Amino acid sequence: MVKKATSRDVARLAGVSQTTVSYVMSGRRSVAPDTERKVMAAMAELGYQPHSGARALKSNRTNVIGLVVPYRSGADAAAQHRFLVAFTSEVRRYAYDILLVTTDEGVSGLRRVIDTALCDALLLMEVLDADPRVELVAQSQIPTVFVGLPGPSKGVYAVDADYVEAGRQAVRVLVKARHEHLTLVMPDHPTLSRLNFLERFRAGAVSEANAQNVPLSVIGCSASYPSAFQTAHSLGELPDEGVILGPLVSADDWSNALNDCGHRLGREVSLVASSWDAEHAHSAFSPAHFDMRTPDLVRSAVELMMLQLERPAEAEPQTLVLPPIFYEGDTLRKVLP
């Protein structure tokens, strides 16, 4: 069995004291650049990995970021997984690891995570309007970024896509396609009712429909193909209808359901989805949809996090709202000039 290298081995190879090796690892004291390079080279040659617990005691850092994703039975698990993978990859670029926190205990569960000092910072997803977690993280002073907009709260770091603009643009696109009546389909699962981005999308669509003076009906639908088919069938003939799918409503299920109900997508009926996962599609249609720019959101959130961790003197609370990108697809009626 190969003996695991120790800090003493590193010190011997680099020709420095064990205390100097400790300073290089912890960053608690400055070390001459040439000396630091010798220590780092020795660590690499020996394959030395400092013990995370000892390193945390010395530096008061865990090099772990808590990703808080409350479990909701009606949530889009696939979308959450994509965010998790993206966040894990991005924070590794900064030599941090992710601790996944799936607490559904709200403020009390988050307080336990903070009090146990398991991580240096928090990324909070599934954000609610007037999110009660804002006050807790402000009191704790732990570096935090909300992936979502927690209402009009001040002094927070937040990043999200512009769901209001997506709702508005969906209406504008369908009006331009000369649809005289619109239907907005929203998820109706009770665990999702307070999620901020859902309301923002709905508000944007309703506001733009009123401005365009076009009738808009808002209906709910469960997350399954049978529910999509039943709901689409209950809408009747759908003459000259434009259908908008809110966040967490499956574009594939609804494309298939409308087609199976006998509606000619891209002709008398148009469909615009708030998002679409082309990589895991299960429909013959390529729906008109918005790209909410998950990679850009993740990159921006982690950059704000690292700003708080590595350069706190430069950090100022800010909110970044990224405009969505629209793709036309084949479910949008083409209108000849």
Secondary structure by P-SEA (a helix, b strand, c coil): cbbbbcaaaaaaaacccaaaaaaaaaccccccaaaaaaaaaaaaaacccccaaaaaaacccccbbbbcccccccccaaaaaaaaaaaaaaaaaacbbbbbbbccccaaaaaaaaaaccccbbbbccccccccaaaaaaaaccbbbbcccccccccccccccaaaaaaaaaaaaaaaacccbbbbbbbccccccccaaaaaaaaaaaaaaaaacbbbbbbbbcccaaaaaaaaaacccccbbbbbbcccccaaaaaaaaaaacccccccbbbbbccccccccccccccccccccaaaaaaaaaaaaaaaaccccccccbbbbbbbbbbbcccbbbbcc
